[in-house]
């Protein structure tokens, strides 16, 4: 409704489902293999780009590029759902408050990106830990270890940096999209 800052129930549910599906499709296709490759290159800085690619394949074959897929799917579904729902709610609130479409787009994108950090932090941490932790590192063992050693804060290394990255990323995407839409109409 226009008097509330939250999307209508059906629109909200649609935003949650659409956001989750889109992010999972992105991650399951090229997102995950590129993430594994990037993470390996960060860990083994002496490897060249092609050497890193070859070593992933050599260690685990083609499935090695999808190592850590389970936590990545949880991350993707939750961050996609959170982004789309929060972005719509913030956009509706900004429009109701009198902001123009472009301004509302920048604000909504930034807010949605920050909201993503809540779910991205722990999931990104776990994916990285599983990829870099060796053959016996499981998601559940890493979760238990992190919780025992550091509590909830342990799941958010670099959380502020992630929040700034996501806010600027989505603010620019949504803001420029709204600016282009208004000029193309």
Buried (B, 14 or more C-beta within 10 A) or exposed (E): EEEEBBBBEEBBEBBBBBBBBBBBEEBBEEBBBEBBBEBBBEEEEEBEEEBBBEBBEEEBEEEBBBBBBBBBBBBBBBBBBBBBBBBBBBBBBBBBEEBEBBBBBBBBBBBBBBBBBBBBBBBBBBBBBBBBBEEEBBBEEBBEBBEEEEEEEBBBBEBEEBBBBBBEBBBBBBBBBBBEEEEEE
